């Protein structure tokens, strides 16, 4: 018996849209099964849908039109998944987090559909631009979540579009890279999504906060702070360790290397080359020291990877053989490095390069 050929009969009135959806269903099923979207053929789609190739042209002029319909379908599913995730949360921060988790989970559940969402089907020259669709809806939903998170009085509301695009880009990068290199030590999705929101949005910025000047960047990280420690040793002993700047890599965490370039009239290092592990990358600086014996050691970058950095040790005699040491650092990493030093990373670097310093000095002095 010969196989029954697909029907070529005219679709009953009112069922044309149903056939169109069957064709889209068939095409999406093919990419779910591993077919490259670029190789989805009209013949394979119509065979899967159970209709003749002729029926295809009742609903689509070209194969590219089908691809557009597939993208719209997959983006609609993607948008609906994000909205479902948001509906489970209450406060704005939780809603934004749940949207991010829904994003990553959709991408893992439907990797081919997610990938198709970001394959741009370029219109032919002279074609009218595509009408706004589910992709625009998905981004506008994210933008609304960012605005709700910021609140009415946050000074960054005018930058909300940029912030939303930054979060979207971060989620896409996480999904794409973790799928491409799954064994590269990626954090779990909840940890990443939370850190991403903190990095781009951080604490509120309301009246009293100074908007960055042109060139300072938006929400860039910094390496600044101050910390103190009381040391059970007389001022002279503490100063002897502080003054011996060349030995700093022996006891200061993160400082990998220091080479003396110039010495002052007393033989002390005056200009040095340093290399510091700033977690996200190694940072090289040429630094000039200024000594104020048994009171203050200060330094300033004269050349290096950071835009600027100044710092100091200040010592105070507390009497009874005790000394208070205060370490201060004010570093501007610049725009490029500042993009990396954000959110939790910024806190870790500050802990390593600022907050830990007085404790390290105390251990060095008291431990002999």
N, C-alpha and C positions, 0 to 999 in steps of 0.2 A: 504493500500500500504506500502510495506517495504521501510524504508529509504535507500537512495542511499549510498552505501559504498564508502569511500574515494578511489580515484583512485590508482591503483598499477602499472599503465602502465609506461613503460620506458619514462623518460623525454626526449622530443625532443632534438636533438643535439643543443648545444649552450645555452640551458636553465637550465643546471645543477646548475650554479651559482645562477640563479634566485630562484630555489627551496631552495637552501641553505640559501639565504637571507630571504625567507619566513619563514623558520624554526626559524631563529634568531629573526625575527620580532615577531613571535608568542611567543617566550620565553620571550622577553623583555616586550611585552604587558602583559603577565601574572604577572611579578613582578611589573609592573606599577599598576596593579589592586590589589596588596597586597599579592601575593603569595611569600612566603619565597624562595629565590633562592635555598636553600638546599632542597626544596620540589618540585621544578619544575621537573616534570616527563616527560619521553619521550612520554608516551601516551597522556598526556595533551597537549604537544607541537604539536604533529602531528595532534591531533584532532583540535586544534586551527588553524593549517595551512591547514587543509583539505586534508591531505595525510595519508597513512597508516603508522603504526610504522615501517614497513619494509623499507619504503622510507628513513627513518631517517638515516639508516646505509649506504646508498649510499653516505652520506656526512660527517658523524661523526662516529668515531669508538666507542666512549663512551659518556656518559652524561657529563663527565668532559671536553671533547673536545667542547661540546656545550657551557658550561659555559665560557671557554676561549674565544670563539667567541663572546659571549655576552659582556664580559669585553672589548674586543677589539672594539666592536661596540660602547659601551657606552663611552669609553675613546676617541674614534674618535669624537663623538658628543661633548664631554667635551672640547677637544682640539680646535675644530672648533668654539665653543662658545667663548673661550678665545681669539682666533685670531680675531673674529668678533668684540669683545669689543675693542681690541687694535687698530683696524683699524679706530676707531672713534676719536682717540687722536693724538696729534701732538708731543709735547716734550716728552723726555724719562720719566720724572716723571709722567706725565699724562697717558702715555701708561701703566706704571706699575700699577697705580691706577685703570685704566679701566680693566686691566687683573684681578686684585683682585676682583673688583665688578662683573665681568662676572663669576668668580669662585663661589662667594657666591650666585649669582642669579641662576646659573645652579643648584646648590645643592638644592635650595628652589623650583625651578620649577620641577625638576626631582629627588626627594629624593631617590627613589628606585634605579635609575640608578647610582646616585652618590655613594650610599652605595655599590653597586655592584663593582664599580671601585676599591674599597679598600678591597675587599674580595680576598685574595690571593689563587688561585687554585694551590696547591702544585703539581709539577710534580712528577711522579712516580720515584722511585730510578732507576738510569741508563738512564733516559730520557735525551735527549740533552736539553740545556737551551733554553728558548723561544727566538725567534728572536726579535730584537728591534721593538717596535710598537708605537701605538698612545700615550701610557703612557710615553715612553721615549721622544717622540716629545713634549708633553705638558711640561715636565720638562725642556727640552732643550730650549723651547720658553721662559720660565720664566727665565732661566739662561741668555739668550741673553738680556732680558729686564733689568736684574740687571746690567749686564756689560755696557749696554748703559747708564743706570742711573749713574753709577759710573764715566764714562768717561775714556779717555785713560791714564790720569796721576794720577788717584786715587790709593793710595798704597794698597787698599784692593782688587784689581783685582784678586790677587792670592787666595783670600778667597771667591770669588764669588760663588763657588759651595756651600759652607757652608751657606752663606747669603741667597741664593735661597732656600735651604732646610729649613732654619729657617722661611722664609716667608711662604712657602708652609705649614709647620707644623702649623704655627699660623692661617692660613686660615682654615685648616682642623679642628683645635681645636675649632675655633669660630663657624664654621658651625655645628659641632657635638654637642657641648655643648649647643648652643642656641636652637637647635632642641630638645635636651633632656630636657632642663629646660627653656622653653620660657619665663617664668615669673620671671627670675632671674635678671632683670635689665640690660640686654645687651645693649650696644650702638648700634645705627643704623649702617648698613653695611658700609656706606661711611665714617663715623667717625672712625670706627674700622680699615678699610682698610688703611686709611690715616695714622692713628697712628702707625699701624704695620710697614708700610714702613719707617716712621720716626725712629721708634725704632731700626730697623735692619740696616738701611742705614745711617740715620742722615746726618749731613753736610759732604761735601767732605773732604778727607784727602789727602793732596798733600804734596809736598816737604816742609819740616819744621815740619811736624807732626811726633811725635815719636811713632813708632810702639810699642805696649805693649810688655813688657818683658815676658818670659815664666812664666805662672802662673797668669798673670794679667788679662787674658781673652781677648776676642775680643769684643770691643765696649761696655764694661760693664759701667753701670751708676756709678756716684759718688755723694757725698753730700758735695760739696765744694763751697766756694765763700766768698765774703766780702761785707759789706754794712755799710754805715755811716749815722748819723743823727745829726743835731745841736739841742741842748736841751736848753730851756730857764730856766736854773738853774745853780747855781755855782757848781764847780767841786766836792766839799765836799758832796753835796746832791746827786749828781749822783753816786759818789763812794759808798755812804751808801747803795743804792739800789743794785748796782752790787756786793758789798761785801757780802750782805745778800743772799748767794747762796741757802740756805735752802728754801727761799720763792719763788724761781724761778717758780715752778709749778703754783703759783698764778697768774702770769702775762705773762708767756712765752707759746705761743700756741704750742700744740703738746706734751708738757712735762707733762705727766700724774702723775708722781710720783718721789719723791726724798727722800731717807732715808739716814741719816748720819751714817756712819760706824766708822769713826775716826775723832777726832778734833785735831787741832794743839795747840800749847802752849798758844795761845790767845783765845782758845775756838771756833775758827771758823771751819766750816766743812772742813776737809782736804781730806777725802776719802768718796765718797757717791755712793749709788746705784741709778741709774736712769732708768725710763721706759718712752720711747718716742714713740708717734704714728707717724710712718714714712709712713703713708697712706697705703702701701702694707702690713704692719704687724707691731706689737709692737716690739721695739728694746730695749733690756736691756744692760746696760753698768755699769761697775764700773770705776769711774773717780777720778783722784787725782788733787786737785787744788793747785795753787801757787799764793800767793798774793803779789803784789807790790803796797802798799797803794797809792790811789789817782792817779794811773798811769796805772796799768795793772793787770788784772786777767787772768790767763791762766789755761788750764786743758788738761789732756791727759788720754785716756782710758788705764787702766791697765788690764782689762779683760772684755769680753762682746761679743755681737753678731756681731759687726763689726770687720773687719780685723784690722783697726786702726782708731783712730780719735783724733785730737788735735784741740784746739780752744782757742779763747781769746777775751776779751774786752780790748780795749785801749782807754783811755780818754785823751783829750787835752783841756786845759784851754784857751778859746777864749777871756777872759776878758769880763768885763761888765756883769758878772753874767751868762755867756753862756758857754756851754761845748759841744765839739764834741765827740761823742761816735762811735767807729768803732768796728764792730763785725766780726770776721773771724772764719771760720770753714773749716777744711780739713779732710774729712772722706773717707775712702776706705771701701765700704761695703763688699768686698770679692766677690768671684765668684758666690755663690748661690744667695745671696741677690742682687748682682749687676745685675743678669739676670732679676730681677723684676723691678729695678730702671732704666728704660730706656725711651727715648722719652719723651712724655708729662708728664709721671709720674715723671721723674727726675726733670723737671721744676717745678712741683707742690711742690715737697718735698723741693727743694732749696728755693722756695718762702716762704714756711712755716718755715723752720728751719734756714734760713740764712737771706734772704732779709727782712723779717718782724721783725727781732729781734730789730734793733735800734728804729724802730717806736714804738714797744711795750715798750721799756725802756723809751722813751720820754713820752708816755701816762702815764706810772707808776709814773714817777718823777713829771711831770707837774700837774698830777691829784691829787697829794698828796697821 
